[in-house]
Amino acid sequence: MNDKTAFAWDQLSEVVANYLRAHVAQDFATAVTYLPEDVTVLDNGEVLQGREETFRLFDKSAQDYDVETTLNSISRPADDLWEVGTHLSGNFPGGEVDLRMIFTLVDGVIQKLEITV
């Protein structure tokens, strides 16, 4: 089941949708509440261990840069995986980038989040 479709909130699992709503608003204090304490996040090649470390990095980025995130697509490469295509624009180096956010769910919980170009 690997078909890409236009972005539609109701096609996401509830926990992924809740996380993304907060993430897009750059409300990372709320976003990380949808992650377990022992989450693994891979962001731009950097491995973050746990909710607290993830919050610190995302919050620092939000303080350093003004970023607008557009959610473009959803695919579901496997039953426990959700892939969301995003477009970021802002005052960070390069100014624009397309990213993939890959959520791995275990028992309905986001156990891993991978953010890649």
C-alpha positions in Angstrom: 0.0 0.0 0.0 2.4 2.7 -1.2 0.1 5.1 -3.1 0.7 8.8 -2.6 -2.4 11.0 -2.3 -3.1 14.7 -1.8 -2.8 15.8 1.8 -5.9 15.0 3.9 -5.9 15.1 7.7 -8.5 12.3 8.0 -6.1 9.8 6.3 -3.6 10.0 9.1 -3.7 8.1 12.4 -5.0 10.3 15.2 -1.6 10.5 17.0 0.3 11.5 13.8 -2.3 14.1 12.9 -2.2 15.6 16.5 1.6 15.7 16.4 1.7 17.3 13.0 -0.9 20.0 13.9 1.3 21.1 16.8 4.6 20.7 14.8 3.3 22.9 11.9 2.3 25.6 14.4 5.8 25.3 15.9 4.2 24.5 19.2 6.9 21.9 20.0 6.0 21.8 23.7 2.7 20.3 22.7 4.1 18.3 19.7 6.4 16.3 21.9 3.5 15.3 24.2 2.5 12.9 21.4 5.9 11.2 21.5 6.9 8.7 24.2 9.7 9.5 26.6 12.0 7.0 24.8 11.2 8.1 21.2 14.0 8.0 18.6 14.1 11.0 16.2 16.4 11.2 13.2 16.6 14.8 12.0 19.0 15.7 9.2 21.3 12.8 10.1 21.3 13.7 13.8 20.0 11.0 16.2 17.9 12.4 19.1 17.1 10.1 22.0 14.0 10.9 23.9 11.3 13.5 24.1 13.4 16.1 26.1 16.3 16.1 23.6 13.9 16.3 20.7 12.1 19.3 22.2 15.3 21.1 22.9 16.5 20.8 19.3 13.1 21.6 17.7 12.5 24.6 20.1 16.0 26.0 19.4 15.4 25.8 15.7 12.0 27.6 16.1 13.8 30.4 18.1 16.6 30.7 15.5 14.4 30.6 12.3 11.0 31.6 11.1 9.7 28.6 9.2 6.4 27.9 7.4 5.6 24.3 6.9 3.2 23.0 4.2 2.0 19.4 4.3 1.8 18.0 0.8 1.3 14.3 0.7 0.7 11.1 2.7 1.7 7.6 1.9 1.6 4.5 3.9 4.6 2.2 3.0 3.6 -0.4 5.6 0.8 -0.8 8.2 3.0 0.7 11.0 4.5 3.5 8.8 3.2 6.9 7.8 5.1 9.1 5.4 4.3 12.8 5.1 5.8 15.0 2.5 6.4 18.5 3.6 7.7 21.8 2.2 9.5 24.2 4.4 10.2 27.9 3.6 11.8 30.5 5.8 14.9 32.3 6.8 17.0 29.2 7.4 20.1 28.5 5.1 18.8 27.7 1.7 15.4 29.2 2.4 13.3 26.3 1.0 13.4 22.5 1.3 11.2 19.5 0.7 11.3 16.9 3.5 9.8 13.5 4.3 8.6 12.8 7.8 8.4 9.1 8.4 6.5 8.0 11.5 6.9 4.5 12.8 4.0 3.5 15.1 4.1 0.7 17.7 0.9 -0.1 19.5 -0.6 3.3 18.3 2.4 5.3 19.6 5.0 7.2 17.5 8.1 5.2 18.5 10.3 6.7 15.8 10.3 9.8 13.6 12.7 10.2 10.7 13.0 13.5 9.0 14.9 13.4 5.7 15.4 15.3 2.5 
